[in-house]
Amino acid sequence: MFCKADPNGYRQVLPGIKLKTLVHGERTLFAEFRLEAHSVLPRHAHIYEQTGYLVEGRIRLTIAGKTFEVGPGDSWCIPGHTEHSAEILERSIAIEVFSPVREDYLPEKAAV
């Protein structure tokens, strides 16, 4: 699969949090998140391993009860079934890989 850069195709998943699935294969899904300052990703857990990289901005990420101040160039890996949350301190862009593929993030299933 190949995806040409396109400024369209983002969808709101939570207030202040937009998602765009860039590409996916049989076992991984690669997504970009646009995060507005002061938005919150509530504490949650899921089956997916989640590996991320902060492109720009600043967030406070809590993984399994440990909190990290995250800046551009920082990365993380959250094992499946592990509680995590985030506070968005500045407008941010993060890219993340999910394994296995999150079917709810597939473009064909996205609500427009």
N, C-alpha and C positions, 0 to 999 in steps of 0.2 A: 504494500500500500504506500502511496506517495500523496502528500498533501502540500499544495502550494500555499504560501502565506496569504491570508485573507482577513481583513479587519472585521468581517461579519461572522455570525454563527454563535455568538455567546448567548447563554441562557442564564437567567437568574435562578439560583438554587436556594439562596437564603437572602434576607435583606443585606445589601451591600456586597454580596458575593456572587460573581458570575463565573461560569464554567464554559470552556470550549474543549471538546475532545478533538485532538489534532490527528492522531493516528491510533490504530489498534491492530493487534494480531490475534492469534489464537490464545496466547497466554498473558499478554500485557496490554495495557491501555495507557496512552500518553495524553495528558490533559494540561491545559493552561487555566489558571485561576486569576481573575482580576478582582482585587479586594479593596474595598473603600475603607478609608480611615475610620476607626471607631466601630467597625462591624465586628461581630463575634461568631465564631464557629463553636457551638455548644459542645460540651463533653459528650463523647459518643465512642462506640467501638463497632467494628465490622469485621468480616472474615478476611478482608483484603490486606495484603502487605502493601504499604504505601511509602514510596521513596520520593523525596521532594528536594527542590532547589529554589532558593529565593533569588529571583532575577533583580528585583528592585523593591525598595521600601523597607519596612521594619515591622516585625510581628513578635508577639510573645506566644510561644508554643509550649504547651504542657503535654508531656507524654508519660503515661504511667506514673503520674504524680510528681514528675520532675519538670521544672520550668526552665526554658531557654529563651534568651533574647536573641532573635534571629535577624541578621542583616544580609545585604547583598552578597552572594557567593557562598552563604552557609547552606548546608544540606542536612537531611535527616532521613531516617528509615524507621517506620512504625510497623512492628510486627502485627499480623492479623490478631484479632480479638483483644487488642490493647486499647484502653481508654486514652483519648487524646482530645485536646481543644485548642483554640487559638483566639487571641485578641489581636486585632489589626491596629497597630499603632500609627502607621502612615499608609497612604495609598500604596499598594503593593502588587507585584506580579510574581506568582509562583508557578513552577511547572512540576507535575507529579506523574509518577508511573504507578499503576495499580496492577496487582497480580493476585488471583486470576482477573480476567477482564470483568469490569463492572458493567453488567448489561444495562443498568439504569443510566449509565453515562454514554451509551452508544448513540450516535447521531440519529439513527433511524427511530429511536425511542424518545428523542428529545421533543418536548412540547415547545412550540414556537410562540 
